[in-house]
Amino acid sequence: MSLTRERVEAALARFVEPTLELDLLAAKAVKEVRIVEGRASVLIELGFPAERYQAELGRALGEHLGRELEAPVEVLIAWRVVARAVQKHLKPLPGVRNVVAVASGKGGVGKSTVAANLALALAQEGARVGMLDADIYGPSQPRMLGVSGHPVSKDGKRLQPMLGHGLQCMSIGFLVDADQPMVWRGPMVTQALTQLLNDTEWDDLDFLIVDMPPGTGDIQLTLSQRVPVSGAVIVTTPQDIALLDARKGLQMFQKVEVTVLGVVENMSTHVCSECGHEEHVFGAGGGAALAAQYGVPFLGSLPLDIRIREQADAGHPSVVADPEGAPAVAFRQIARRMAARLALAERDFVHKFPKIVVE
């Protein structure tokens, strides 16, 4: 049977891309199908960074098409990150295509460690990524990313971001001494964070990951209303107490019309380094149940692993300290799923049109 465009597209429709959980036609990722002298080639353009992943996907898709069509097919995989819509009353940040908030609703669930590793995982997939440490009272990203010193300003108005493992970073921790407590009331904290966000010279970022402060009070609500966010990720542990607060964080973003990209369950299971026994220290299945309850994706689970803590404390998070280790692989899978969910969201077309003034 001869190769035709219709046959190739029918075969593409039967391949469900595992990260998007959609077939490539439904995901609008098929950019070109060519038939030249009886040979087929397809160009796939993903909406999420996939520098490490594209070879794996290309092999899997090529094998699928070869079986379906009984003929070799050339598969080309490309990717491009575009700006997604933010809250209707806000404008995107200059130099930033997408802001993603990582929140928990509760402290102590490993949110900052997850945020740092997700940012680094996106960078490993080829994206340009920044990290904003939004926890004014307890900034931790300078330590986790192994960055010290003070930011400089070229024009006396805007700060140049610090660099850590390839990430553009900004935190109040770069501006005050590590031992200095921030004895500030809510309005001062909100103003300081707004300045850090808007007065940093972010340079052509695909993603700015915002490590949100824990809780769902006035500060968190104000930030979610003032920061132009394309999507949010909720981090929790399986423990019932953590899930109670995670629900509040999830509902907060839904109320301010921010897309919740999914739930990450941290400290899901512990495997004994001596005997290999696996135990659910904080319970089991809570993150997946929370995601199902609110109809949002479950992005994945992460282990309670001493290496994750040690590597973050040493300023080399798991994704860079041991890129092929099990924790790093899990972080990259979650980061791809998160970015894929964002790629399926509504694009930002409003701010692409010029402002028309009638005189």
Long-range contacts (C-beta under 8 A, 24 or more apart in sequence): 1-70, 2-38, 3-35, 3-38, 3-39, 3-40, 3-69, 3-71, 4-35, 5-33, 5-35, 7-69, 8-33, 8-35, 8-40, 8-42, 8-65, 8-69, 8-73, 9-33, 11-64, 11-65, 11-68, 11-69, 12-42, 12-65, 14-64, 14-68, 15-61, 15-64, 15-65, 17-57, 19-48, 19-53, 19-336, 19-337, 19-340, 20-46, 20-340, 20-343, 20-344, 22-344, 24-61, 27-344, 31-78, 39-71, 39-72, 39-74, 40-65, 40-69, 40-71, 40-73, 40-74, 41-73, 41-74, 41-75, 41-76, 42-73, 42-74, 42-75, 42-76, 43-76, 43-78, 44-75, 44-76, 44-77, 44-78, 45-78, 45-79, 45-80, 46-77, 46-78, 46-79, 46-80, 46-340, 46-343, 47-79, 47-80, 47-81, 47-82, 47-339, 47-340, 47-342, 47-343, 47-344, 48-79, 48-81, 48-125, 48-336, 48-339, 48-340, 48-342, 48-343, 49-79, 49-81, 49-122, 49-125, 49-126, 49-127, 49-206, 49-336, 49-339, 50-77, 50-79, 50-125, 50-126, 50-336, 51-79, 51-124, 51-125, 51-126, 52-124, 52-125, 52-126, 52-332, 53-125, 53-336, 54-78, 54-79, 79-126, 81-127, 81-206, 81-207, 81-339, 81-343, 82-347, 82-348, 83-230, 83-347, 83-348, 83-351, 84-230, 84-231, 84-342, 84-343, 84-345, 84-346, 84-347, 84-348, 85-230, 85-345, 85-346, 85-347, 85-348, 85-350, 86-228, 86-229, 86-230, 86-348, 87-225, 87-228, 87-229, 87-256, 87-257, 87-258, 88-257, 90-226, 90-227, 90-228, 91-228, 91-351, 92-228, 92-348, 92-351, 93-197, 93-198, 93-202, 93-208, 93-228, 94-202, 95-201, 95-202, 95-203, 95-204, 95-205, 96-130, 96-202, 96-205, 96-208, 97-205, 97-206, 97-207, 98-206, 98-207, 98-208, 98-230, 98-231, 98-342, 99-207, 99-208, 99-210, 99-227, 99-228, 99-229, 99-230, 100-207, 100-208, 100-209, 100-210, 100-229, 100-230, 100-231, 100-232, 100-233, 100-261, 100-338, 100-342, 101-210, 101-212, 101-223, 101-224, 101-227, 101-229, 101-231, 101-232, 101-233, 101-253, 101-258, 102-209, 102-210, 102-211, 102-212, 102-232, 102-233, 102-235, 103-212, 103-220, 103-232, 103-233, 103-234, 103-235, 103-249, 103-253, 104-212, 104-214, 104-234, 104-235, 104-236, 104-242, 104-245, 104-246, 104-249, 105-214, 105-215, 105-216, 105-234, 105-236, 105-245, 105-246, 105-247, 105-248, 105-249, 105-250, 105-252, 106-214, 106-215, 106-236, 106-241, 106-242, 106-244, 106-245, 106-246, 106-249, 107-214, 107-215, 108-214, 109-235, 109-236, 109-237, 109-242, 109-246, 109-266, 109-267, 110-235, 110-237, 110-266, 110-267, 110-302, 110-308, 111-211, 111-212, 111-214, 111-235, 111-266, 112-140, 112-141, 112-144, 112-211, 113-144, 113-266, 113-308, 113-309, 113-312, 113-317, 114-235, 114-264, 114-266, 114-302, 114-331, 115-141, 115-209, 115-210, 115-211, 115-235, 116-141, 116-144, 116-145, 116-211, 116-312, 116-317, 117-308, 117-312, 117-317, 117-318, 117-319, 117-327, 117-328, 117-331, 117-335, 118-209, 118-233, 118-331, 118-334, 118-335, 118-338, 119-167, 119-207, 119-209, 120-165, 120-166, 120-167, 120-317, 120-319, 120-320, 120-331, 121-319, 121-328, 121-331, 121-332, 121-334, 121-335, 121-336, 122-206, 122-207, 122-209, 122-335, 122-339, 123-165, 123-166, 123-167, 124-319, 124-323, 124-332, 125-332, 125-335, 125-336, 125-339, 127-206, 127-207, 127-339, 128-168, 128-203, 128-204, 128-205, 128-206, 128-207, 129-166, 129-167, 129-168, 129-205, 129-206, 129-207, 129-208, 129-209, 130-161, 130-167, 130-168, 130-169, 130-170, 130-202, 130-205, 130-207, 130-208, 130-209, 131-164, 131-167, 131-168, 131-169, 131-170, 131-208, 131-209, 131-211, 132-169, 132-170, 132-171, 132-196, 132-197, 132-200, 132-208, 132-209, 132-210, 132-211, 133-169, 133-170, 133-171, 133-172, 133-173, 133-211, 134-193, 134-196, 134-210, 134-211, 134-212, 134-213, 134-223, 135-211, 135-212, 135-213, 135-214, 136-172, 136-182, 136-184, 136-189, 136-192, 136-193, 136-213, 137-182, 137-184, 137-189, 137-213, 138-213, 139-171, 139-172, 139-173, 140-173, 140-211, 141-169, 141-171, 141-173, 141-211, 142-169, 142-171, 142-173, 142-174, 143-173, 143-313, 143-315, 144-312, 144-313, 144-315, 144-317, 145-169, 145-315, 145-317, 146-314, 146-315, 146-316, 147-174, 147-315, 149-174, 150-174, 150-175, 151-175, 151-200, 154-201, 157-199, 158-199, 158-200, 158-201, 159-196, 159-199, 159-200, 159-201, 160-200, 160-201, 161-200, 161-201, 161-202, 161-203, 165-316, 165-317, 165-320, 168-202, 168-203, 168-205, 170-196, 170-197, 170-200, 171-196, 172-196, 186-217, 186-218, 186-219, 186-222, 189-219, 190-219, 190-222, 190-223, 190-226, 193-223, 194-226, 197-227, 207-339, 215-245, 216-245, 216-248, 216-249, 216-252, 220-249, 220-252, 221-252, 221-256, 224-252, 224-253, 224-256, 224-258, 225-256, 229-253, 229-258, 230-259, 230-342, 230-345, 230-348, 231-258, 231-259, 231-260, 231-261, 231-338, 231-341, 231-342, 231-345, 232-258, 232-259, 232-260, 232-261, 233-260, 233-261, 233-262, 233-263, 233-264, 233-299, 233-338, 234-260, 234-262, 234-263, 234-264, 234-290, 234-296, 235-263, 235-264, 235-266, 236-263, 236-264, 236-265, 236-266, 236-286, 236-287, 236-290, 237-265, 237-266, 237-267, 237-268, 237-282, 237-283, 237-286, 237-287, 238-265, 238-267, 238-268, 238-280, 238-282, 238-283, 238-284, 238-285, 238-286, 238-287, 239-282, 239-283, 239-286, 240-283, 240-286, 242-282, 242-286, 243-286, 243-287, 243-289, 243-290, 246-290, 247-290, 247-294, 250-290, 250-294, 250-296, 251-294, 254-294, 259-342, 259-345, 260-294, 260-296, 261-296, 261-297, 261-299, 261-338, 261-341, 261-342, 262-291, 262-296, 262-297, 262-298, 262-299, 262-337, 262-338, 262-341, 263-287, 263-288, 263-290, 263-291, 263-296, 263-297, 263-298, 263-299, 264-299, 264-300, 264-301, 264-302, 264-334, 265-298, 265-300, 265-301, 265-302, 266-301, 266-302, 267-302, 267-303, 267-304, 268-301, 268-302, 268-303, 268-304, 269-301, 269-303, 269-304, 270-303, 270-304, 270-305, 271-303, 271-305, 273-306, 297-337, 297-341, 299-334, 299-337, 299-338, 299-341, 300-330, 300-333, 300-334, 300-337, 301-330, 302-327, 302-330, 302-331, 302-334, 303-327, 303-330
